[in-house]
C-alpha cells in the first residue's frame, strides 16, 4: 500500500514545495534569496608618505649617483639621437635633462653634489670578479666624459666629485653619513644598494624617463621615493639589514655569489629568525637555521658559503668599512648657487639640444 501524499494548496507559487517544480532553478524561493550584505571595509595599515624634499623646512643635501643617471639615460633614450659628427648623444641628452629637472627643484638654501666613478677600486682588488659582468656599450663610452662636462657647464665644477680608488657609491655614502642634524639628505639613483642608508633624515629617490615625442626632449617624470617604511614594505627588513640580505642572496649584476640555496624569501626569514649574518653560522642557532632552510641547510652551513657571504657583505656594505685618503668637501662648499646660464646655454647649443636648451633657458629665467 502506498501512502497518500497530502496535497498542499498554497496561495502563491513561492510557497509550493520544491519537489513540485520541474525546473530546479525555479525552486529557489524568494525566502532563499538573501539580501545582499555590504562587506565591511578592511582597514589596512598605510605607511606615512615620504615627505617631498621641497616640503622640508631644513636644507636638503642632494647627492646624485651620476654614473647611474648616465646608464639609465642611455637605455631610456632612443639610440638614433646623434650629433652632426654621427656620435650618439642620447645619454648626454637624458643626463642633461635630469640635471635640469633637479636644478628646477633646488632652493637657495639647498646643497647638491654629483659623484662619478673613477675606474678600479679596492673592491676589484678584493674580488677579481666584482662587476666584471657589467660591460659598457661601445656607443656609451665616448658619452661618459661629455656627461661629466655637462655637469660642470650646467651646475659648476665644485659640485662634481670623484676620487681615485673610490666608487660614486662610497662618496655618496660618506657624505650622507655625516652626523649632521641641520640638514636632510636625498640620494638620487635607481641603484638599490643605497637603500641600506635610508633613515628618518636620508631618503632615496629615483626618476624614470619615458620618451614622448621624437626629439622634442619632452619627458614624463615618474618619481619613486624610499623612506624607512617603504624599505620595510618591500623587503620585510630594516634598512641596515639589507647588506646582509644581499650577501646571502647574491647579486648577479655585481658578480656577488651569495649562498647556494638561499633566495630572497629564505634570506629574509634567516635574518629575521637569527638577527644577523654572524648568527647564521653560530652553533647556538643551528636548529633555527635548519628549520628555516630545510633541505638547503647542509649547503648553507659549509665553510665556502660562509666565506662567500662575508665577502659579499664587505663588498655591499655602505658606508664602506675601508678608510679613504681624500679631502671630504664641506657641505657649505656644495651650496646651490643657481645654474651657469652662459656656459650651460653654450654647451647645450654645441650639442644641438634645442628642446633641452629651451628648458634650461626657462630654468634660468625663473631662477
Secondary structure by P-SEA (a helix, b strand, c coil): ccccccccccccccccccccccccccccccccccccccccccccccccccccccccccccbbbbaaaaaaaaaaaacccccccccccccaaaaaaaaaaaaaaaaccccbbbbbbbbcccccccccccccccccccccccccaaaaaaaaaaaacccccccccccccaaaaaaaaaacccccbbbbbbcccccccccccccbbbbbbbbbbccccccbbbbbbbbbcaaaaaaaccccccaaaaaaaaaccccccccccccccaaaaaaaaaacccccccccccaaaaaaaaacccccccccaaaaaaaaaaaaacccccccccccccccccccccccccaaaaaaaaaaacaaaaaaaaaaaaaac
